[in-house]
């Protein structure tokens, strides 16, 4: 959330995240919770990716700068791993989801109200000096939170909480349009398609779901000013747009650098004017990565990109398996909304990330951690059902062999 970035003076520079992390680590050490992080292929790949980050920092073009990026990413990975043992119960995972929603949707609600009041004449920005301080970064994080607002509303029995989440969904959609980010528009279209597709496959009230999404899109475009349409129209004429061509130049820079150093890349924060003179087609047109994929490729070479994409593929595979299990076991039906929530949020990150270089953004890794937490919760539930089934068999004269086969298959 970066709440201190909305303060003034010394408070805006206060290292809030560091002290919060320290308190969490101390609490974890002295708590009675299980301290072990169970083995999971996703976590193993993250460890391998972190080890590769360490290697590329040793061999970086500018080690001093690269180690700063390594330190920041290592902190994110540490807290990601710490999330697993702390939130592997249903009620705790629910608390974590609420913290994510409140922290991020705050900017969506605030930005949506600001856009409506000003008629969209001004651009919506995120908190200064944060991962999503710019308009494009804010658009990405708001696109990622839309599925949380939408699907978590179905988990609420209180109608006021449900309506509050759906109202926040609408205002956040308006805020995304208010960022004037073309990449944000791409991400918005992708996440709305993902949400509407999930509604089509799951709910019986398919028409209601599509009407709701359609009304959101219609309302959003109604409040968009003419200059927003003019800026979005440049997507079709990117050859004449200097910003778009600069991004393509930056992508070629990453490709050329990776071909020169295919195994190690250039280390964290490779994008700088000096290296552009060596690897960019147009050396004078310096741009940031503007793509999570080309960012990882330039920073860590082909092995880094391979591990990064493999983690993403495995997350989708895990969520697909959890979705199938939820349909098989009625007592796990509640997990379907979580599966759709995480899946749609990652789709927003991947689509918006085509034009934005936030490859190490902590919210993405938190969604990965929450996916592992959900998997462990499901596994624990199935184990409990197995034990209960065995107890029932001992008390019954007819063993439930068919049920045993079903659980073993899961």
C-alpha positions as CSV (number, residue, x, y, z in Angstrom):
1,X,0.0,0.0,0.0
2,X,2.9,2.4,0.8
3,X,0.7,4.6,3.1
4,X,3.8,6.6,4.2
5,X,4.2,7.9,0.6
6,X,1.0,9.9,1.1
7,X,2.5,11.7,4.1
8,X,4.7,14.8,4.3
9,X,8.2,15.5,5.5
10,X,10.2,12.8,7.3
11,X,7.2,10.5,7.5
12,X,7.2,10.0,3.7
13,X,10.7,8.5,3.9
14,X,10.1,6.3,6.9
15,X,11.2,2.7,6.3
16,X,7.8,1.3,7.1
17,X,8.2,-1.9,5.2
18,X,11.5,-2.8,6.9
19,X,10.1,-2.5,10.4
20,X,6.9,-4.3,9.5
21,X,9.0,-7.1,8.0
22,X,11.2,-7.2,11.1
23,X,8.2,-7.4,13.4
24,X,6.8,-10.2,11.2
25,X,10.1,-12.2,11.4
26,X,10.3,-11.8,15.2
27,X,6.7,-12.8,15.6
28,X,7.2,-15.8,13.4
29,X,10.3,-17.0,15.4
30,X,8.5,-16.8,18.7
31,X,5.1,-18.1,17.6
32,X,3.8,-21.6,18.1
33,X,3.0,-22.0,14.4
34,X,4.7,-24.7,12.3
35,X,8.0,-23.3,11.2
36,X,8.6,-25.6,8.3
37,X,7.9,-24.7,4.7
38,X,6.7,-27.9,2.9
39,X,8.4,-28.8,-0.3
40,X,6.7,-27.6,-3.4
41,X,7.9,-27.5,-7.0
42,X,6.9,-23.9,-7.3
43,X,9.0,-22.9,-4.3
44,X,11.9,-25.0,-5.5
45,X,11.8,-23.2,-8.9
46,X,11.7,-19.8,-7.1
47,X,14.8,-20.8,-5.1
48,X,16.5,-21.8,-8.3
49,X,15.6,-18.5,-9.9
50,X,16.9,-16.6,-6.9
51,X,20.2,-18.5,-7.1
52,X,20.4,-17.5,-10.8
53,X,19.7,-13.9,-9.8
54,X,22.7,-14.2,-7.4
55,X,24.9,-15.6,-10.2
56,X,24.0,-12.8,-12.6
57,X,24.6,-10.2,-9.9
58,X,28.2,-11.5,-9.6
59,X,28.7,-11.3,-13.4
60,X,26.7,-8.0,-14.0
61,X,28.0,-5.2,-16.1
62,X,27.6,-2.9,-13.1
63,X,27.7,-5.1,-9.9
64,X,27.1,-2.2,-7.5
65,X,23.8,-1.4,-9.1
66,X,22.9,-5.0,-9.7
67,X,23.3,-5.9,-6.0
68,X,20.9,-3.2,-5.0
69,X,18.3,-4.9,-7.3
70,X,19.3,-8.3,-5.9
71,X,18.8,-7.1,-2.3
72,X,15.3,-5.7,-3.1
73,X,14.2,-8.8,-4.9
74,X,15.7,-11.1,-2.2
75,X,13.5,-9.3,0.4
76,X,10.4,-9.9,-1.7
77,X,11.3,-13.6,-2.1
78,X,12.0,-13.9,1.7
79,X,8.5,-12.5,2.6
80,X,7.0,-14.7,-0.2
81,X,8.4,-17.8,1.4
82,X,7.4,-16.6,4.9
83,X,3.8,-16.3,3.7
84,X,3.5,-20.1,3.1
85,X,3.6,-21.3,6.8
86,X,1.8,-18.2,8.1
87,X,-1.3,-18.4,5.9
88,X,-1.9,-22.1,5.2
89,X,-5.3,-22.0,7.1
90,X,-8.5,-20.9,5.4
91,X,-9.3,-18.1,7.9
92,X,-5.8,-16.7,7.7
93,X,-5.7,-16.8,3.9
94,X,-9.0,-14.9,3.9
95,X,-7.5,-12.2,6.2
96,X,-4.5,-11.9,3.8
97,X,-6.9,-11.4,0.8
98,X,-8.7,-8.7,2.7
99,X,-5.4,-6.9,3.4
100,X,-4.5,-7.1,-0.3
101,X,-7.9,-5.8,-1.3
102,X,-8.0,-2.9,1.1
103,X,-4.4,-1.9,0.5
104,X,-4.7,-1.7,-3.3
105,X,-8.4,-1.0,-3.9
106,X,-7.9,2.2,-1.8
107,X,-6.1,3.7,-4.8
108,X,-8.8,2.3,-7.1
109,X,-11.6,3.9,-5.2
110,X,-9.7,7.1,-4.7
111,X,-8.7,7.3,-8.3
112,X,-12.2,6.4,-9.6
113,X,-13.8,9.2,-7.5
114,X,-11.1,11.6,-8.6
115,X,-11.7,10.7,-12.3
116,X,-15.5,11.1,-12.0
117,X,-15.2,14.5,-10.2
118,X,-12.7,16.0,-12.6
119,X,-14.3,14.5,-15.7
120,X,-11.2,12.5,-16.6
121,X,-9.2,15.7,-17.4
122,X,-6.3,14.7,-15.2
123,X,-4.1,11.5,-15.0
124,X,-4.4,9.2,-12.0
125,X,-1.1,8.3,-10.4
126,X,0.0,5.9,-7.7
127,X,2.0,6.6,-4.5
128,X,5.3,8.3,-5.2
129,X,8.6,6.3,-5.0
130,X,6.8,2.9,-5.0
131,X,6.6,0.0,-7.5
132,X,3.4,1.5,-9.0
133,X,4.0,5.2,-8.6
134,X,3.6,6.0,-12.3
135,X,0.3,5.9,-14.1
136,X,1.2,2.6,-16.0
137,X,2.3,0.9,-12.8
138,X,-0.9,1.9,-11.1
139,X,-2.9,0.6,-14.0
140,X,-1.2,-2.8,-13.7
141,X,-1.8,-3.2,-10.0
142,X,-5.4,-2.0,-10.3
143,X,-6.0,-4.6,-13.1
144,X,-4.6,-7.2,-10.8
145,X,-7.0,-6.3,-8.0
146,X,-10.1,-6.3,-10.1
147,X,-10.5,-10.1,-9.9
148,X,-10.1,-9.9,-6.1
149,X,-12.9,-7.4,-5.8
150,X,-15.2,-9.4,-8.2
151,X,-14.8,-13.0,-7.0
152,X,-14.4,-12.2,-3.3
153,X,-17.8,-10.5,-3.4
154,X,-19.3,-14.0,-4.0
155,X,-17.7,-15.2,-0.7
156,X,-19.6,-12.6,1.4
157,X,-22.8,-13.4,3.1
158,X,-23.3,-9.8,4.2
159,X,-24.9,-8.0,1.3
160,X,-23.4,-4.6,2.3
161,X,-19.9,-6.1,2.0
162,X,-20.8,-7.7,-1.3
163,X,-22.1,-4.4,-2.7
164,X,-19.1,-2.6,-1.3
165,X,-16.7,-4.9,-3.2
166,X,-18.7,-4.6,-6.4
167,X,-18.9,-0.8,-6.0
168,X,-15.1,-0.7,-5.5
169,X,-14.8,-2.9,-8.6
170,X,-16.6,-0.2,-10.6
171,X,-14.6,2.7,-9.2
172,X,-11.4,0.8,-9.8
173,X,-12.3,0.2,-13.4
174,X,-12.9,4.0,-13.8
175,X,-9.5,4.7,-12.1
176,X,-7.8,2.4,-14.7
177,X,-9.3,4.4,-17.5
178,X,-8.2,7.6,-15.6
179,X,-4.5,6.5,-15.7
180,X,-4.6,7.0,-19.5
181,X,-2.3,4.0,-19.8
182,X,-2.4,2.1,-23.1
183,X,-0.9,-0.9,-21.5
184,X,-3.5,-0.6,-18.8
185,X,-6.2,-0.8,-21.5
186,X,-4.7,-4.0,-22.8
187,X,-4.6,-5.4,-19.3
188,X,-8.2,-4.3,-18.6
189,X,-9.5,-6.0,-21.7
190,X,-7.7,-9.2,-20.8
191,X,-8.8,-9.3,-17.2
192,X,-12.4,-8.5,-18.1
193,X,-12.4,-11.3,-20.7
194,X,-10.9,-13.6,-18.0
195,X,-13.6,-12.7,-15.5
196,X,-16.4,-12.9,-18.0
197,X,-15.1,-16.3,-19.2
198,X,-15.0,-17.6,-15.7
199,X,-18.6,-16.4,-15.1
200,X,-19.7,-18.1,-18.2
201,X,-18.1,-21.5,-17.2
202,X,-19.2,-21.4,-13.5
203,X,-22.4,-19.6,-12.7
204,X,-25.8,-20.5,-13.8
205,X,-26.7,-16.8,-14.1
206,X,-24.5,-16.3,-17.1
207,X,-26.5,-13.5,-18.6
208,X,-26.4,-11.6,-15.3
209,X,-22.6,-11.9,-15.2
210,X,-22.2,-10.7,-18.8
211,X,-24.6,-7.8,-18.3
212,X,-22.7,-6.7,-15.3
213,X,-19.3,-6.7,-17.1
214,X,-20.9,-5.0,-20.2
215,X,-22.3,-2.3,-18.0
216,X,-18.9,-1.7,-16.4
217,X,-17.3,-1.3,-19.8
218,X,-20.0,0.9,-21.0
219,X,-20.0,3.1,-17.9
220,X,-16.2,3.3,-18.0
221,X,-16.0,4.5,-21.6
222,X,-18.9,7.0,-21.0
223,X,-16.8,8.8,-18.3
224,X,-13.6,8.7,-20.4
225,X,-12.8,12.1,-22.0
226,X,-12.0,12.6,-25.7
227,X,-8.3,12.8,-25.1
228,X,-8.4,9.3,-23.6
229,X,-9.9,7.9,-26.9
230,X,-7.3,9.8,-28.9
231,X,-4.4,8.3,-26.8
232,X,-5.9,4.8,-27.0
233,X,-6.2,5.2,-30.8
234,X,-2.4,5.5,-31.1
235,X,-2.3,1.7,-30.3
236,X,-3.4,1.1,-34.0
237,X,-0.8,3.6,-35.3
238,X,2.2,2.6,-33.2
239,X,4.6,3.1,-36.1
240,X,4.1,6.9,-35.9
241,X,4.2,7.0,-32.1
242,X,7.6,7.8,-30.7
243,X,6.8,6.2,-27.3
244,X,5.8,2.9,-28.9
245,X,8.8,2.8,-31.2
246,X,11.0,3.5,-28.2
247,X,9.6,0.4,-26.5
248,X,10.3,-1.7,-29.5
249,X,13.9,-0.3,-29.6
250,X,14.2,-1.3,-25.9
251,X,13.0,-4.8,-26.7
252,X,15.6,-5.2,-29.4
253,X,18.2,-4.0,-26.9
254,X,17.2,-6.9,-24.6
255,X,17.3,-9.4,-27.4
256,X,20.7,-8.3,-28.6
257,X,22.2,-8.2,-25.1
258,X,20.8,-11.7,-24.3
259,X,22.3,-13.1,-27.6
260,X,25.7,-11.6,-26.6
261,X,25.5,-13.0,-23.0
262,X,22.9,-15.8,-23.3
263,X,23.5,-17.6,-20.0
264,X,23.9,-14.6,-17.6
265,X,22.5,-11.5,-19.1
266,X,23.6,-8.2,-17.8
267,X,22.4,-8.3,-14.2
268,X,19.7,-6.3,-12.4
269,X,18.9,-2.8,-13.8
270,X,20.7,-3.5,-17.1
271,X,18.7,-0.7,-18.9
272,X,21.0,2.3,-19.0
273,X,22.3,4.7,-21.7
274,X,25.8,3.3,-21.7
275,X,24.6,-0.2,-22.7
276,X,22.1,1.2,-25.1
277,X,25.1,2.6,-27.1
278,X,26.3,-1.0,-27.4
279,X,23.2,-3.1,-28.0
280,X,20.2,-0.9,-29.1
281,X,19.3,-0.5,-32.8
282,X,18.8,3.2,-32.0
283,X,21.4,4.0,-29.3
284,X,20.2,7.5,-28.7
285,X,16.5,6.5,-28.0
286,X,17.0,5.3,-24.4
287,X,13.9,3.7,-22.8
288,X,13.2,1.4,-19.8
289,X,12.3,-2.2,-20.5
290,X,8.6,-1.7,-20.8
291,X,8.1,-5.5,-20.7
292,X,8.4,-8.0,-17.9
293,X,9.6,-10.6,-20.4
294,X,12.3,-8.5,-22.0
295,X,13.3,-7.1,-18.6
296,X,14.1,-10.6,-17.3
297,X,15.7,-11.6,-20.6
298,X,18.1,-8.6,-20.5
299,X,18.8,-8.9,-16.8
300,X,19.3,-12.7,-16.5
301,X,19.6,-14.2,-19.9
302,X,17.7,-17.1,-21.4
303,X,17.9,-19.4,-18.2
304,X,16.4,-16.6,-16.1
305,X,13.5,-16.1,-18.6
306,X,13.0,-19.9,-18.8
307,X,12.7,-20.3,-15.0
308,X,10.4,-17.2,-14.8
309,X,8.0,-18.5,-17.5
310,X,8.1,-22.0,-16.0
311,X,7.0,-20.7,-12.6
312,X,4.1,-18.9,-14.3
313,X,3.1,-22.0,-16.3
314,X,3.3,-24.1,-13.1
315,X,1.1,-21.6,-11.2
316,X,-1.6,-22.0,-13.9
317,X,-1.3,-25.8,-13.8
318,X,-1.7,-25.8,-10.0
319,X,-4.8,-23.6,-10.2
320,X,-6.3,-25.8,-12.9
321,X,-5.8,-28.9,-10.7
322,X,-7.3,-27.1,-7.7
323,X,-10.3,-26.1,-9.8
324,X,-10.9,-29.7,-10.8
325,X,-10.7,-30.9,-7.2
326,X,-13.1,-28.2,-6.0
327,X,-15.7,-29.5,-8.4
328,X,-15.2,-33.0,-7.2
329,X,-15.4,-32.5,-3.4
330,X,-18.4,-30.4,-2.3
331,X,-16.8,-29.3,1.0
332,X,-14.0,-27.6,-1.1
333,X,-16.4,-25.8,-3.4
334,X,-15.5,-22.5,-1.7
335,X,-12.0,-22.7,-3.2
336,X,-13.4,-22.1,-6.7
337,X,-13.6,-18.4,-6.2
338,X,-10.1,-18.3,-5.0
339,X,-8.8,-20.2,-8.0
340,X,-10.6,-17.9,-10.4
341,X,-9.4,-14.9,-8.4
342,X,-5.7,-15.8,-8.6
343,X,-5.9,-17.0,-12.2
344,X,-7.5,-13.8,-13.5
345,X,-5.1,-11.6,-11.5
346,X,-2.1,-13.3,-13.0
347,X,-3.6,-13.0,-16.5
348,X,-3.9,-9.2,-15.8
349,X,-0.2,-9.1,-14.7
350,X,1.0,-11.0,-17.8
351,X,-1.1,-9.0,-20.3
352,X,-0.3,-5.6,-18.8
353,X,3.3,-6.7,-18.3
354,X,3.8,-6.9,-22.1
355,X,4.3,-3.1,-22.1
356,X,5.6,-2.6,-18.5
357,X,8.8,-3.8,-16.9
358,X,7.6,-4.7,-13.4
359,X,9.0,-8.2,-13.5
360,X,9.8,-8.4,-9.8
361,X,6.6,-6.7,-8.6
362,X,5.8,-8.1,-5.1
363,X,2.0,-8.5,-5.6
364,X,2.7,-11.1,-8.4
365,X,4.9,-13.1,-6.1
366,X,2.3,-12.8,-3.3
367,X,-0.3,-14.3,-5.6
368,X,2.1,-17.2,-6.3
369,X,2.5,-17.7,-2.5
370,X,-1.3,-17.6,-2.0
371,X,-1.6,-20.3,-4.7
372,X,0.7,-22.5,-2.7
373,X,-1.2,-21.8,0.5
374,X,-4.5,-22.7,-1.2
375,X,-2.9,-25.9,-2.5
376,X,-1.7,-26.9,1.1
377,X,-5.2,-26.1,2.5
378,X,-6.8,-28.4,0.0
379,X,-4.2,-31.1,0.7
380,X,-4.8,-30.9,4.4
381,X,-8.5,-31.0,3.9
382,X,-8.3,-34.1,1.7
383,X,-6.0,-35.8,4.3
384,X,-8.6,-35.0,7.0
385,X,-11.3,-36.5,4.9
386,X,-9.2,-39.7,4.4
387,X,-8.8,-40.1,8.1
388,X,-12.5,-39.5,8.7
389,X,-13.3,-42.1,6.0
390,X,-11.0,-44.6,7.6
391,X,-12.7,-44.1,11.0
392,X,-16.2,-44.5,9.4
393,X,-15.0,-47.7,7.7
394,X,-14.0,-49.2,11.1
395,X,-17.4,-48.4,12.5
396,X,-19.2,-49.7,9.4
397,X,-19.5,-53.3,8.2
398,X,-19.3,-52.2,4.6
399,X,-15.9,-50.6,3.6
400,X,-16.1,-47.6,1.2
401,X,-13.6,-48.7,-1.3
402,X,-14.9,-46.5,-4.1
403,X,-14.4,-43.4,-1.9
404,X,-10.9,-44.5,-1.1
405,X,-10.1,-44.8,-4.8
406,X,-11.5,-41.3,-5.3
407,X,-9.3,-39.7,-2.6
408,X,-6.2,-41.6,-3.7
409,X,-6.7,-40.4,-7.3
410,X,-6.9,-36.8,-6.0
